[in-house]
Amino acid sequence: MRLDRAPALAWIALQTAALWPTWRWMAARMADGSDDPLGLLALAALAALLVAVRGQLRSAPRLPWLAMALAGTLAATALHGHVAPLLGSLLAIVAWAGGLLAFLPDERRGAMQVRDGVLHAAPRFPIAALPVLGLAVLALPLIASLQFYAGYRCACSPPRSAAGCCCRGSTCCARAAA
């Protein structure tokens, strides 16, 4: 079997499997309650796009996107455990989106339409790269990390300590805000 003849879904599945530490970290982060699982909606939107165009995927990938996906996947794998998980996951998810973009068609064909008893050609909807990359970044569990790095005061819901409020070190946010 020649590598350039492998099905697009197989390439995407292999890249998804190669990035399993990222998926595991994201699942743990969403499951521990520290972040909202809204990233699942972004992943569901990307999965819905992939399902919608599965018959139209490119047989010959776009080489710049494929090279970016390969480099990003290798870098994310090499940096796993050496950088903050959020940064490594950001690199991995952008690489995964690049792999997806390498095989996505330029435009998605809609359903044919009947108007006045005449069958008209299906409309075509362009698939832009920026929304795909944006959805991939939105899939990351970012809220708790952004609150930590930006220094937002937490609202103490849900409680994170035995004292009934979320604490940073020995200073309670609710007491520090008062």
C-alpha positions as CSV (number, residue, x, y, z in Angstrom):
1,M,0.0,0.0,0.0
2,R,1.3,3.4,-0.9
3,L,1.2,6.1,1.7
4,D,-0.3,8.7,-0.6
5,R,-3.3,6.4,-1.3
6,A,-4.3,5.9,2.4
7,P,-7.8,7.0,3.1
8,A,-8.2,10.5,4.6
9,L,-10.2,9.2,7.5
10,A,-7.4,6.8,8.3
11,W,-4.8,9.6,8.4
12,I,-7.1,11.7,10.7
13,A,-7.7,8.7,13.0
14,L,-4.0,8.0,13.2
15,Q,-3.2,11.6,14.1
16,T,-6.0,11.5,16.7
17,A,-4.5,8.4,18.2
18,A,-1.0,9.9,18.2
19,L,-2.3,12.8,20.3
20,W,-3.9,10.6,23.0
21,P,-2.1,12.4,25.9
22,T,-3.9,15.6,24.9
23,W,-7.3,13.9,24.7
24,R,-6.7,12.2,28.0
25,W,-5.7,15.6,29.7
26,M,-8.7,17.3,28.2
27,A,-11.1,14.6,29.4
28,A,-9.6,14.6,32.9
29,R,-9.8,18.4,33.0
30,M,-13.5,18.4,32.0
31,A,-14.3,15.6,34.3
32,D,-12.7,17.0,37.5
33,G,-15.2,19.9,37.6
34,S,-12.6,22.7,37.4
35,D,-13.7,23.6,33.9
36,D,-17.0,23.7,32.0
37,P,-17.4,20.9,29.5
38,L,-18.3,23.4,26.8
39,G,-15.3,22.4,24.7
40,L,-17.3,19.2,23.9
41,L,-19.6,21.4,21.8
42,A,-16.7,22.7,19.7
43,L,-15.4,19.1,19.2
44,A,-19.0,18.0,18.3
45,A,-19.1,20.8,15.7
46,L,-15.8,19.7,14.2
47,A,-17.0,16.1,14.2
48,A,-20.3,17.1,12.6
49,L,-18.3,18.9,9.9
50,L,-16.2,15.8,9.3
51,V,-19.3,13.6,9.1
52,A,-21.0,16.1,6.7
53,V,-18.1,16.0,4.2
54,R,-16.8,12.5,4.7
55,G,-17.6,11.6,1.1
56,Q,-15.9,14.7,-0.2
57,L,-12.6,14.5,1.7
58,R,-9.6,15.1,-0.5
59,S,-7.7,12.1,-1.7
60,A,-4.5,14.2,-2.1
61,P,-4.0,16.3,1.0
62,R,-2.9,20.0,1.0
63,L,0.8,19.6,1.7
64,P,1.3,22.9,3.7
65,W,-1.5,21.9,6.1
66,L,-0.2,18.3,6.3
67,A,3.3,19.5,7.0
68,M,2.1,21.8,9.7
69,A,0.0,19.0,11.2
70,L,3.0,16.6,11.2
71,A,5.4,19.2,12.7
72,G,2.8,20.2,15.3
73,T,2.0,16.6,16.3
74,L,5.7,15.7,16.6
75,A,6.4,18.8,18.6
76,A,3.4,18.2,20.9
77,T,4.5,14.6,21.5
78,A,8.1,15.6,22.1
79,L,7.1,18.4,24.5
80,H,4.6,16.3,26.5
81,G,5.6,16.5,30.1
82,H,8.2,19.3,29.5
83,V,5.8,22.3,29.1
84,A,2.5,23.2,30.8
85,P,-0.3,20.9,29.8
86,L,-2.3,23.8,28.4
87,L,0.5,24.9,26.1
88,G,1.2,21.4,24.9
89,S,-2.5,20.8,24.3
90,L,-2.9,24.0,22.4
91,L,-0.1,22.9,20.1
92,A,-1.6,19.5,19.7
93,I,-5.1,20.7,19.0
94,V,-3.9,23.2,16.4
95,A,-1.9,20.4,14.8
96,W,-4.9,18.2,14.8
97,A,-7.0,20.9,13.2
98,G,-4.3,21.4,10.6
99,G,-4.5,17.6,9.8
100,L,-8.2,18.0,9.4
101,L,-7.8,21.0,7.1
102,A,-5.3,19.1,5.0
103,F,-8.1,16.7,3.9
104,L,-11.2,18.9,4.1
105,P,-12.6,20.0,0.7
106,D,-12.5,23.6,-0.4
107,E,-16.3,23.8,-0.2
108,R,-19.1,21.7,1.1
109,R,-21.9,20.7,-1.3
110,G,-25.4,21.1,0.0
111,A,-28.5,19.2,-1.0
112,M,-30.0,19.6,-4.5
113,Q,-33.1,21.8,-4.5
114,V,-36.3,21.6,-6.4
115,R,-37.9,24.9,-7.4
116,D,-40.9,25.2,-9.6
117,G,-40.7,21.5,-10.4
118,V,-37.1,21.8,-11.7
119,L,-34.1,20.2,-10.0
120,H,-31.4,22.8,-9.3
121,A,-27.7,22.2,-8.6
122,A,-26.7,21.9,-5.0
123,P,-25.4,25.1,-3.4
124,R,-21.8,25.2,-2.4
125,F,-20.6,26.5,1.0
126,P,-16.9,27.4,1.4
127,I,-15.0,25.8,4.3
128,A,-12.6,28.4,5.7
129,A,-9.6,27.5,7.8
130,L,-10.0,30.1,10.5
131,P,-13.3,28.8,11.9
132,V,-11.9,25.3,12.0
133,L,-8.8,26.4,13.9
134,G,-11.0,28.6,16.1
135,L,-13.3,25.7,17.0
136,A,-10.3,23.6,17.8
137,V,-8.9,26.2,20.2
138,L,-12.4,26.6,21.8
139,A,-12.4,22.8,22.4
140,L,-9.6,23.3,25.0
141,P,-10.7,23.5,28.7
142,L,-9.5,27.1,29.1
143,I,-11.8,28.8,31.6
144,A,-10.1,27.6,34.9
145,S,-6.6,28.2,33.5
146,L,-7.5,31.7,32.2
147,Q,-9.0,32.5,35.6
148,F,-5.9,31.4,37.4
149,Y,-3.4,33.2,35.1
150,A,-5.5,36.4,34.8
151,G,-5.9,36.5,38.6
152,Y,-9.7,36.6,38.6
153,R,-11.3,36.1,42.0
154,C,-13.3,32.9,42.2
155,A,-16.9,33.0,43.2
156,C,-16.5,30.0,45.6
157,S,-19.0,27.9,43.7
158,P,-18.5,25.0,43.9
159,P,-16.6,24.9,47.2
160,R,-13.0,23.5,46.7
161,S,-11.9,23.1,50.3
162,A,-13.1,21.9,53.7
163,A,-13.5,25.5,54.7
164,G,-16.3,25.9,52.1
165,C,-14.5,28.3,49.7
166,C,-11.9,28.0,47.1
167,C,-8.5,28.9,48.3
168,R,-5.2,29.9,46.8
169,G,-2.5,28.8,49.2
170,S,-3.5,29.9,52.6
171,T,-5.5,33.0,51.5
172,C,-9.2,32.4,50.8
173,C,-10.5,34.3,47.8
174,A,-13.8,35.1,49.4
175,R,-12.0,36.5,52.5
176,A,-9.4,38.4,50.5
177,A,-12.1,40.1,48.4
178,A,-13.9,41.3,51.5
